[in-house]
Structure formats: C-alpha cells, structure tokens
C-alpha cells in the first residue's frame, strides 16, 4: 500500500497528464479506496492490540520523565503484566506511544 505522500505525488502527476474527466473520476475513486483500505488495516491492527491486552492480563500506565532542567517532561506508556509470583507487576513494553508500547510488549510475551 502506498503512503499518503506517494498518493499525493501520483495525483499531481495524473492531473498534469490531463487524462480527461472520466479517467480522473476513476483515478480518484481508486485513491479513495486505497485510503479506506489503509484505514481499515490500521483499525484491524488496533483491534489485535486491544485483544492482546485483554487476554494478557495487562494494564496500560502512563508516566512522565523530566527533560533535564527544562521544566518539561516526556510522557511514556508502559504495559504492565500481572503475575502470581514476585515480581507481581512486570513492565513488558514501554514506548512514547501506546501502539508502540503494546507492539513492544507483544514481542516479549
């Protein structure tokens, strides 16, 4: 699947070619369909992530870490898995975004 920028570049090339109204409409329909497929694929990946979280007895926690002496902080997302044995709470994935943290945790467990 092409990226958004690749689609925009293709659109510009197509418009410059001046292929006529019918061809332009068909091309636009194709672009819309490709964008919808990309969105559906991302929704499917998000559903898989949520299903994995649910089945793995995991929590999602956010924490902030100060940036040197700037007074600002970065926010990180931790995926915490619960166990009967110590340590009962184990961070199995961490990242700046919740999607990336879940993906990291899925690689571990």
N, CA and C of each residue as an Amber inpcrd file, in Angstrom:
protein
   327
   0.8360000  -1.1690000   0.0000000   0.0000000   0.0000000   0.0000000
   0.8890000   1.2440000   0.0000000   0.5020000   2.2370000  -0.7600000
   1.2820000   3.4670000  -0.8260000   1.0050000   4.3640000   0.3670000
   1.9830000   5.1810000   0.6830000   1.8020000   6.1570000   1.7530000
   0.9550000   7.3120000   1.2330000   0.5270000   8.1340000   2.1510000
  -0.2770000   9.3070000   1.7840000   0.5090000  10.2100000   0.8310000
   1.7860000  10.4390000   1.1380000   2.6110000  11.3030000   0.2970000
   2.7830000  10.7310000  -1.1060000   2.9150000   9.4220000  -1.2150000
   3.0240000   8.7950000  -2.5330000   1.7370000   8.9720000  -3.3260000
   0.5920000   8.8800000  -2.6450000  -0.6830000   9.0930000  -3.3220000
  -0.8100000  10.5310000  -3.8200000  -0.3760000  11.4920000  -3.0040000
  -0.4530000  12.9030000  -3.4040000   0.4310000  13.1510000  -4.6170000
   1.6310000  12.5640000  -4.6110000   2.5400000  12.7200000  -5.7450000
   1.9260000  12.1180000  -7.0130000   1.3060000  10.9550000  -6.8860000
   0.6520000  10.3260000  -8.0320000  -0.4980000  11.1900000  -8.5390000
  -1.2210000  11.8150000  -7.6200000  -2.3320000  12.6890000  -8.0110000
  -1.8200000  13.8680000  -8.8290000  -0.7410000  14.4510000  -8.3740000
  -0.1730000  15.5930000  -9.0860000   0.2600000  15.1850000 -10.4920000
   0.8900000  14.0290000 -10.6120000   1.3260000  13.5470000 -11.9280000
   0.1260000  13.2820000 -12.8270000  -0.9250000  12.7020000 -12.2640000
  -2.1140000  12.3740000 -13.0530000  -2.7970000  13.6400000 -13.5460000
  -2.9110000  14.6260000 -12.6780000  -3.5650000  15.8840000 -13.0510000
  -2.7810000  16.5730000 -14.1630000  -1.4470000  16.5320000 -14.0590000
  -0.6140000  17.1460000 -15.0840000  -0.7930000  16.4560000 -16.4390000
  -1.0930000  15.1530000 -16.4250000  -1.2580000  14.4020000 -17.6700000
  -2.5550000  14.7640000 -18.3910000  -3.5130000  15.3800000 -17.6780000
  -4.7840000  15.8240000 -18.2550000  -5.4680000  14.6990000 -19.0350000
  -5.8420000  13.6420000 -18.3310000  -6.4250000  12.4470000 -18.9470000
  -7.9350000  12.5530000 -19.1820000  -8.5580000  13.6240000 -18.8020000
  -9.9870000  13.7720000 -19.0150000 -10.7870000  13.4720000 -17.7620000
 -12.0430000  13.9390000 -17.7650000 -12.9030000  13.8580000 -16.5850000
 -13.1650000  12.4180000 -16.1370000 -13.5450000  11.5390000 -17.0560000
 -13.8870000  10.1580000 -16.6950000 -12.6910000   9.4470000 -16.0810000
 -11.5540000   9.5950000 -16.7250000 -10.3440000   8.9690000 -16.1850000
  -9.9870000   9.5490000 -14.8170000 -10.1750000  10.8480000 -14.6720000
  -9.8690000  11.5000000 -13.3870000 -10.7800000  10.9660000 -12.2980000
 -12.0700000  10.8160000 -12.5970000 -13.0150000  10.3040000 -11.5880000
 -12.6700000   8.8660000 -11.2070000 -12.3330000   8.0480000 -12.1770000
 -11.9410000   6.6680000 -11.8870000 -10.6830000   6.6330000 -11.0400000
  -9.7410000   7.4920000 -11.3760000  -8.4960000   7.5560000 -10.6100000
  -8.7880000   7.9900000  -9.1640000  -9.6610000   8.9880000  -8.9980000
  -9.9970000   9.4740000  -7.6580000 -10.6900000   8.3910000  -6.8400000
 -11.5780000   7.6310000  -7.4710000 -12.2350000   6.5240000  -6.7660000
 -11.2010000   5.5160000  -6.2700000 -10.2310000   5.2310000  -7.1060000
  -9.1600000   4.3120000  -6.7220000  -8.3600000   4.8380000  -5.5410000
  -8.0930000   6.1410000  -5.5440000  -7.3440000   6.7440000  -4.4440000
  -8.1240000   6.6620000  -3.1310000  -9.4210000   6.9270000  -3.2200000
 -10.2740000   6.8620000  -2.0310000 -10.3220000   5.4410000  -1.5010000
 -10.4550000   4.4780000  -2.3960000 -10.4990000   3.0690000  -1.9840000
  -9.1830000   2.6580000  -1.3050000  -8.0770000   3.1050000  -1.8560000
  -6.7780000   2.7870000  -1.2590000  -6.6530000   3.3990000   0.1400000
  -7.1200000   4.6260000   0.3080000  -7.0770000   5.2700000   1.6210000
  -7.9650000   4.5310000   2.6180000  -9.1420000   4.1060000   2.1660000
 -10.0380000   3.3560000   3.0470000  -9.4200000   2.0270000   3.4590000
  -8.7230000   1.3670000   2.5420000  -8.0500000   0.1070000   2.8680000
  -6.9700000   0.3300000   3.9260000  -6.2500000   1.4420000   3.8070000
  -5.1950000   1.7570000   4.7760000  -5.7990000   1.9800000   6.1600000
  -6.9320000   2.6810000   6.2140000  -7.5990000   2.9320000   7.5000000
  -8.1280000   1.6300000   8.0960000  -8.7440000   0.7980000   7.2570000
  -9.2480000  -0.4900000   7.7480000  -8.1190000  -1.3630000   8.2980000
  -6.9880000  -1.3440000   7.6320000  -5.8440000  -2.1440000   8.0920000
  -5.3630000  -1.6520000   9.4570000  -5.3230000  -0.3400000   9.6560000
  -4.8830000   0.2010000  10.9490000  -5.9000000  -0.1240000  12.0410000
  -7.1740000  -0.0580000  11.7240000  -8.2150000  -0.4190000  12.6960000
  -8.0780000  -1.8920000  13.0800000  -7.8030000  -2.7390000  12.1030000
  -7.6240000  -4.1740000  12.3830000  -6.4250000  -4.3890000  13.2990000
  -5.3270000  -3.6680000  13.0530000  -4.1440000  -3.8000000  13.9250000
  -4.4630000  -3.3160000  15.3380000  -5.2260000  -2.2290000  15.4480000
  -5.6200000  -1.7440000  16.7780000  -6.4980000  -2.7670000  17.4950000
  -7.3980000  -3.4060000  16.7750000  -8.2410000  -4.4460000  17.3860000
  -7.3950000  -5.5990000  17.9020000  -6.3920000  -5.9980000  17.1240000
  -5.4860000  -7.0620000  17.5660000  -4.7440000  -6.6440000  18.8310000
  -4.3200000  -5.3880000  18.8730000  -3.6090000  -4.8940000  20.0610000
  -4.5120000  -4.9570000  21.2950000  -5.7510000  -4.4920000  21.1540000
  -6.6780000  -4.5000000  22.2880000  -7.0080000  -5.9240000  22.7290000
  -7.2000000  -6.8190000  21.7740000  -7.4610000  -8.2220000  22.1180000
  -6.2820000  -8.8210000  22.8750000  -5.0740000  -8.4890000  22.4410000
  -3.8850000  -8.9970000  23.1190000  -3.8110000  -8.4690000  24.5610000
  -4.0720000  -7.1760000  24.7380000  -4.0590000  -6.5940000  26.0890000
  -5.0580000  -7.3040000  26.9910000  -6.2480000  -7.5150000  26.4660000
  -7.3130000  -8.1390000  27.2430000  -6.9440000  -9.5730000  27.6430000
  -6.3650000 -10.3170000  26.7260000  -6.0610000 -11.7210000  27.0060000
  -4.8070000 -11.8960000  27.8550000  -3.9670000 -10.8600000  27.9320000
  -2.6980000 -10.9850000  28.6470000  -2.7000000 -10.4550000  30.0610000
  -3.8620000 -10.0810000  30.5730000  -3.9610000  -9.5500000  31.9360000
  -2.9710000  -8.3950000  32.1360000  -3.0920000  -7.3950000  31.2790000
  -2.1540000  -6.2750000  31.2840000  -2.8550000  -4.9600000  31.6210000
  -2.0700000  -4.0640000  32.1930000  -2.5020000  -2.6900000  32.4280000
  -1.7030000  -1.7780000  31.5160000  -2.2750000  -0.6320000  31.2050000
  -1.5690000   0.4120000  30.4730000  -1.3780000   1.5660000  31.4470000
  -0.1400000   1.9540000  31.6360000   0.1560000   3.0590000  32.5630000
   1.0070000   4.1050000  31.8560000   0.7330000   5.3360000  32.1990000
   1.4980000   6.4400000  31.6310000   2.3550000   7.0530000  32.7280000
   3.5670000   7.4330000  32.3550000   4.4770000   8.0750000  33.3070000
   5.1890000   9.2150000  32.5910000   5.5810000  10.1890000  33.3610000
   6.3220000  11.3030000  32.7670000   7.7400000  11.3040000  33.3160000
   8.6690000  11.6800000  32.4490000  10.0700000  11.7880000  32.8320000
  10.5430000  13.1890000  32.4880000  11.1190000  13.8710000  33.4700000
  11.5820000  15.2400000  33.2320000  12.6600000  15.2980000  32.1470000
  12.6400000  16.3810000  31.3900000  13.6600000  16.6150000  30.3700000
  14.6900000  17.5700000  30.9640000  15.7840000  17.0230000  31.4370000
  16.8860000  17.7990000  32.0340000  16.3410000  18.8810000  32.9650000
  16.7820000  20.1160000  32.7750000  16.3500000  21.2270000  33.6250000
  15.3920000  22.1550000  32.8940000  14.6330000  21.6180000  31.9670000
  13.7570000  22.4610000  31.1560000  12.4140000  22.7370000  31.8160000
  12.0760000  21.9450000  32.8170000  10.7650000  22.0870000  33.4290000
   9.6810000  21.3600000  32.6490000  10.0660000  20.7390000  31.5650000
   9.1330000  19.9850000  30.7310000   9.3570000  18.4910000  30.9680000
   8.4680000  17.6820000  30.4410000   8.6040000  16.2380000  30.6290000
   8.1010000  15.4930000  29.4040000   8.7150000  14.3430000  29.1560000
   8.2300000  13.4190000  28.1240000   7.2780000  12.4460000  28.7820000
   6.2620000  12.0360000  28.0490000   5.3050000  11.0640000  28.5740000
   5.5580000   9.7280000  27.8900000   5.6420000   8.6820000  28.6820000
   5.8540000   7.3300000  28.1790000   4.6910000   6.4420000  28.5860000
   4.4950000   5.4120000  27.8110000   3.4490000   4.4460000  28.0810000
   4.1120000   3.1170000  28.4350000   3.7020000   2.5220000  29.5530000
   4.2120000   1.2210000  29.9830000   3.0900000   0.1980000  29.9270000
   3.4100000  -1.0020000  29.4740000   2.4800000  -2.1250000  29.5090000
   2.9340000  -3.0080000  30.6650000   2.0540000  -3.1580000  31.6540000
   2.3760000  -3.8930000  32.8690000   1.5790000  -5.1940000  32.8850000
   2.3000000  -6.3120000  33.0330000   1.6510000  -7.6220000  33.0990000
   1.6340000  -8.0790000  34.5520000   0.5470000  -8.7320000  34.9500000
   0.3760000  -9.1670000  36.3320000   0.6510000 -10.6610000  36.4520000
   1.3470000 -11.0360000  37.5550000   1.7170000 -12.4370000  37.7960000
   1.4240000 -12.7940000  39.2430000   1.2980000 -14.0740000  39.5130000
   1.1000000 -14.5450000  40.8920000   2.4190000 -14.5270000  41.6680000
   3.5170000 -14.8340000  40.9920000   4.8360000 -14.8580000  41.6390000
   5.4560000 -13.4660000  41.6010000   6.3950000 -13.2330000  42.5190000
   7.0900000 -11.9490000  42.5460000   8.0760000 -11.8880000  41.4000000
   8.3110000 -10.7720000  40.8050000   7.5450000  -9.5310000  40.9820000
   6.1570000  -9.6600000  40.3510000   5.1760000  -9.2410000  41.0810000
   3.7970000  -9.4090000  40.6450000   3.4470000  -8.5230000  39.4440000
   4.0490000  -7.3580000  39.3920000   3.8350000  -6.4600000  38.2550000
   5.1430000  -6.3400000  37.4880000   5.0670000  -6.6250000  36.1870000
   6.2650000  -6.5940000  35.3530000   6.0040000  -5.7370000  34.1210000
   6.8660000  -4.7560000  33.8950000   6.7640000  -3.9220000  32.6960000
   7.3430000  -4.7380000  31.5410000   6.5030000  -5.0410000  30.5680000
   6.9430000  -5.8750000  29.4530000   7.0340000  -5.1000000  28.1430000
   6.6430000  -3.8420000  28.1680000   6.7460000  -2.9980000  26.9820000
   6.6510000  -1.5410000  27.3770000   7.4340000  -0.7060000  26.7020000
   7.4230000   0.7180000  27.0150000   7.7870000   1.5010000  25.7530000
   7.1150000   2.6280000  25.5590000   7.4110000   3.4820000  24.4080000
   6.7230000   4.8290000  24.5920000   6.9350000   5.7090000  23.6270000
   6.3300000   7.0390000  23.6830000   4.8680000   7.0330000  23.2550000
   4.4410000   5.9940000  22.5280000   3.0390000   5.9070000  22.1250000
   2.4590000   4.5860000  22.6180000   1.1600000   4.5770000  22.8140000
   0.5160000   3.3660000  23.3190000   0.6060000   2.2350000  22.2900000
   0.4740000   2.5450000  21.0250000   0.5910000   1.4990000  19.9990000
   1.9730000   0.8620000  20.0160000   3.0010000   1.6850000  20.0430000
   4.3750000   1.1600000  20.0440000   4.6610000   0.3720000  21.3180000
   4.1210000   0.8100000  22.4520000   4.3320000   0.0850000  23.7170000
   3.6660000  -1.2870000  23.6650000   2.4460000  -1.3480000  23.1410000
   1.7560000  -2.6380000  23.0270000   2.5110000  -3.5560000  22.0720000
   2.9660000  -3.0100000  20.9550000   3.7080000  -3.8200000  19.9930000
   4.9950000  -4.3640000  20.6130000   5.6940000  -3.5300000  21.4020000
   6.9000000  -3.9870000  22.0810000   6.5760000  -5.1080000  23.0860000
   5.4780000  -4.9500000  23.8090000   5.0880000  -5.9650000  24.7900000
   4.6840000  -7.2750000  24.1090000   4.0450000  -7.1740000  22.9630000
   3.6390000  -8.3710000  22.2370000   4.8490000  -9.1680000  21.7740000
   5.9280000  -8.4970000  21.4600000   7.1550000  -9.1970000  21.0560000
   7.7480000  -9.9880000  22.2220000   7.5860000  -9.4730000  23.4390000
   8.1300000 -10.1210000  24.6420000   7.2470000 -11.2770000  25.0780000
   5.9590000 -10.9950000  25.1650000   5.0900000 -12.0190000  25.7380000
   3.8750000 -12.1930000  24.9410000
